[in-house]
Amino acid sequence: MRKRNKTIAIRCTEDEYNRMHRRAREHGMKLSDFVLRTALGKKIIIAEGLQDVVRQQRAIGNNLNQLTRLANQGEINVIDLKAMIKEYSAVTDMISEVLREVR
């Protein structure tokens, strides 16, 4: 885990400070995190409700794993389960990419 142990002091006007603070609040971030991400050129994405989608995606993944196990045991016949898993993985990868950009 990275430890942020360096401090940078900058000077700005009252208006600039207020604008940065307002934008950080709008993004649900602390001012230092907002300034750091902006300075490093990272995208700041508001992904409201994404955690719920990820939770549901995990539940679907668990169900797919159970179906896969049952199909491999010959207890059920599932048509095109490999394609379904591939699509699920693609969606999961997209969600993961968005989360990496947000963090």
C-alpha positions as CSV (number, residue, x, y, z in Angstrom):
1,M,0.0,0.0,0.0
2,R,1.3,3.4,-0.9
3,K,1.7,5.9,1.9
4,R,1.4,9.6,1.0
5,N,4.1,11.2,3.0
6,K,4.9,14.3,0.9
7,T,3.2,17.7,1.3
8,I,2.7,20.3,-1.4
9,A,1.7,23.8,-0.4
10,I,0.1,26.0,-3.1
11,R,-1.1,29.5,-3.1
12,C,-4.4,30.4,-4.6
13,T,-7.0,33.2,-4.4
14,E,-10.1,32.9,-2.2
15,D,-12.2,32.4,-5.3
16,E,-9.9,29.7,-6.7
17,Y,-9.9,27.9,-3.3
18,N,-13.7,28.1,-3.1
19,R,-14.1,26.8,-6.7
20,M,-11.8,23.8,-6.0
21,H,-13.5,23.1,-2.8
22,R,-17.0,23.2,-4.4
23,R,-15.9,20.9,-7.2
24,A,-14.4,18.5,-4.8
25,R,-17.6,18.4,-2.8
26,E,-19.6,17.9,-6.0
27,H,-17.5,14.8,-6.8
28,G,-17.8,13.6,-3.2
29,M,-14.1,13.9,-2.6
30,K,-11.8,15.5,-0.2
31,L,-10.0,18.6,-1.6
32,S,-6.6,16.9,-1.5
33,D,-7.8,13.9,-3.4
34,F,-9.6,16.0,-5.9
35,V,-6.5,18.2,-6.5
36,L,-4.2,15.2,-6.7
37,R,-6.4,13.3,-9.2
38,T,-6.9,16.4,-11.3
39,A,-3.1,17.2,-11.3
40,L,-2.3,13.6,-12.3
41,G,-4.8,13.7,-15.2
42,K,-7.0,11.0,-13.8
43,K,-10.7,11.0,-14.8
44,I,-13.1,11.9,-12.1
45,I,-16.2,9.9,-12.6
46,I,-19.4,10.0,-10.6
47,A,-20.8,6.4,-10.6
48,E,-23.8,6.6,-8.4
49,G,-25.4,3.2,-7.8
50,L,-22.4,1.4,-9.3
51,Q,-21.8,-0.5,-6.0
52,D,-25.3,-2.0,-6.3
53,V,-24.6,-3.1,-9.8
54,V,-21.3,-4.7,-8.7
55,R,-23.1,-6.5,-5.9
56,Q,-25.7,-7.8,-8.3
57,Q,-23.1,-8.8,-10.8
58,R,-21.3,-10.8,-8.1
59,A,-24.6,-12.6,-7.2
60,I,-25.1,-13.4,-10.9
61,G,-21.5,-14.7,-11.0
62,N,-22.2,-17.0,-8.0
63,N,-25.3,-18.3,-9.8
64,L,-23.3,-18.9,-13.0
65,N,-20.7,-20.8,-11.0
66,Q,-23.4,-23.0,-9.4
67,L,-25.0,-23.7,-12.8
68,T,-21.6,-24.5,-14.2
69,R,-20.9,-27.0,-11.4
70,L,-24.3,-28.6,-11.9
71,A,-23.8,-28.8,-15.7
72,N,-20.4,-30.4,-15.3
73,Q,-21.8,-32.9,-12.9
74,G,-24.5,-33.8,-15.5
75,E,-27.3,-32.8,-13.2
76,I,-28.6,-30.1,-15.6
77,N,-28.3,-29.3,-19.3
78,V,-27.4,-25.7,-20.0
79,I,-27.3,-24.4,-23.5
80,D,-24.3,-22.1,-24.4
81,L,-23.1,-21.6,-20.8
82,K,-19.6,-20.8,-22.0
83,A,-20.9,-17.9,-24.1
84,M,-22.9,-16.6,-21.1
85,I,-19.9,-16.8,-18.8
86,K,-17.8,-14.9,-21.5
87,E,-20.4,-12.1,-21.7
88,Y,-20.6,-11.9,-17.9
89,S,-16.8,-11.7,-17.7
90,A,-16.8,-8.9,-20.3
91,V,-19.3,-6.9,-18.3
92,T,-17.4,-7.5,-15.1
93,D,-14.2,-6.3,-16.8
94,M,-15.9,-3.1,-17.9
95,I,-17.2,-2.4,-14.4
96,S,-13.7,-3.1,-12.9
97,E,-12.2,-0.6,-15.4
98,V,-14.7,2.1,-14.3
99,L,-13.9,1.4,-10.7
100,R,-10.2,1.6,-11.3
101,E,-10.7,5.0,-12.9
102,V,-12.8,6.2,-10.0
103,R,-10.3,5.2,-7.3
